Amino acid sequence: MNPVLSVKGVSKHFGGLKAVDDVTFEVRRGEILGLIGPNGSGKSTLFNCILGQLPASGGKVEVDGRDVAGLRPCDLNLLGVGRTFQMLQVFPEMTVLENIILAGQEHKGTMFSRLFGKPDAGLTDEAKRMIEFFRLTHQTNEKAGSLSYGQQKLLDAAMAFMAGPKLVLLDEPAGGVNLTMLAHLKERLKAFNEERGATFVVIEHNMEFVMSLCTRIIVLANGRIIAEGEPEAVRNDPQVIEAYLGG
Ligand SMILES: Nc1ncnc2c1ncn2[C@@H]1O[C@H](COP(=O)(O)OP(=O)(O)OP(=O)(O)O)[C@@H](O)[C@H]1O
């Protein structure tokens, strides 16, 4: 069976800076892969190259064995690939339900269906199930901007998951989230992975979170992979310790 994601020799150069330098790895179906590394090691740039938000300087990305070169983020959504960003992508003046329906429309809707389809694109029931899944039911009709930061991070994840994704790239899902909400977020991500078979790649600086969520970790430093393996092995890898202390 093809890996869900295959990254082959991907590089991204900004002038003379090799932000991502010949990175190769695969993600198997149902895995939760952590992508860690010191600040500036190339994690977000790599995400952007995988998702077609930045043109890579070299290399190849395949989703389910299909070369995705030249595909736009919206084309990738249709292939079942979603992402979250470091910065929240919620619309504060819209309700939780409206935000999730809008995300579903973005992921699934064609221009034709947006112009001529039902206003909710038939997504209200699915959106409500997603709200329930993330235990935001009490906030369904509240404006997103009135939610706590942690709840907004949950909403952000719920929006990415409206693509019905087989693969989600999460960029710092735990950033700025308090401990209680962090445990809740981790539990929901694990549940989504187990119940729906979704595959995740997670960029995260919170070591405790990433080590307890992920089944495998890849460590980047200066744009290159310096270690890869199970969380415990990576945590104790001298090169990884050096990269963090040196950074
Ligand atoms: N658009 C750009 N133009 C020039 N240099 C860039 C650009 N984007 C990123 N860089 C540089 O590429 C390197 C990798 O940055 P990137 O944001 O991918 O790292 P990161 O590991 O995601 O960092 P952080 O953990 O702080 O988010 C850094 O040196 C950064 O300054």
Ligand as a Chemical Component Dictionary entry (heavy atoms), coordinates in Angstrom:
data_LIG
# 
_chem_comp.id                   LIG 
_chem_comp.type                 NON-POLYMER 
_chem_comp.pdbx_formal_charge   0 
_chem_comp.three_letter_code    LIG 
# 
loop_
_chem_comp_atom.comp_id 
_chem_comp_atom.atom_id 
_chem_comp_atom.alt_atom_id 
_chem_comp_atom.type_symbol 
_chem_comp_atom.charge 
_chem_comp_atom.model_Cartn_x 
_chem_comp_atom.model_Cartn_y 
_chem_comp_atom.model_Cartn_z 
_chem_comp_atom.pdbx_ordinal 
LIG N1  N1  N 0 9.725  33.791 2.794  1  
LIG C1  C1  C 0 10.957 33.656 3.291  2  
LIG N2  N2  N 0 11.993 34.367 2.772  3  
LIG C2  C2  C 0 13.235 34.233 3.264  4  
LIG N3  N3  N 0 13.580 33.404 4.275  5  
LIG C3  C3  C 0 12.593 32.678 4.826  6  
LIG C4  C4  C 0 11.228 32.766 4.376  7  
LIG N4  N4  N 0 10.473 31.910 5.121  8  
LIG C5  C5  C 0 11.305 31.331 5.987  9  
LIG N5  N5  N 0 12.570 31.785 5.834  10 
LIG C6  C6  C 0 13.757 31.363 6.579  11 
LIG O1  O1  O 0 13.849 29.949 6.422  12 
LIG C7  C7  C 0 14.298 29.348 7.631  13 
LIG C8  C8  C 0 13.266 28.306 8.078  14 
LIG O2  O2  O 0 12.108 29.009 8.549  15 
LIG P1  P1  P 0 10.797 28.237 9.042  16 
LIG O3  O3  O 0 9.793  29.276 9.393  17 
LIG O4  O4  O 0 10.440 27.217 8.046  18 
LIG O5  O5  O 0 11.334 27.512 10.359 19 
LIG P2  P2  P 0 10.481 26.804 11.505 20 
LIG O6  O6  O 0 11.242 25.587 11.881 21 
LIG O7  O7  O 0 9.093  26.631 11.081 22 
LIG O8  O8  O 0 10.584 27.897 12.654 23 
LIG P3  P3  P 0 9.611  28.164 13.913 24 
LIG O9  O9  O 0 9.703  26.951 14.769 25 
LIG O10 O10 O 0 10.225 29.370 14.563 26 
LIG O11 O11 O 0 8.236  28.419 13.363 27 
LIG C9  C9  C 0 14.520 30.479 8.615  28 
LIG O12 O12 O 0 15.887 30.837 8.587  29 
LIG C10 C10 C 0 13.638 31.605 8.074  30 
LIG O13 O13 O 0 14.166 32.866 8.432  31 
# 
loop_
_chem_comp_bond.comp_id 
_chem_comp_bond.atom_id_1 
_chem_comp_bond.atom_id_2 
_chem_comp_bond.value_order 
_chem_comp_bond.pdbx_ordinal 
LIG N1  C1  SING 1  
LIG C1  N2  SING 2  
LIG C1  C4  DOUB 3  
LIG N2  C2  DOUB 4  
LIG C2  N3  SING 5  
LIG N3  C3  DOUB 6  
LIG C3  C4  SING 7  
LIG C3  N5  SING 8  
LIG C4  N4  SING 9  
LIG N4  C5  DOUB 10 
LIG C5  N5  SING 11 
LIG N5  C6  SING 12 
LIG C6  O1  SING 13 
LIG C6  C10 SING 14 
LIG O1  C7  SING 15 
LIG C7  C8  SING 16 
LIG C7  C9  SING 17 
LIG C8  O2  SING 18 
LIG O2  P1  SING 19 
LIG P1  O3  DOUB 20 
LIG P1  O4  SING 21 
LIG P1  O5  SING 22 
LIG O5  P2  SING 23 
LIG P2  O6  DOUB 24 
LIG P2  O7  SING 25 
LIG P2  O8  SING 26 
LIG O8  P3  SING 27 
LIG P3  O9  DOUB 28 
LIG P3  O10 SING 29 
LIG P3  O11 SING 30 
LIG C9  O12 SING 31 
LIG C9  C10 SING 32 
LIG C10 O13 SING 33 
# 
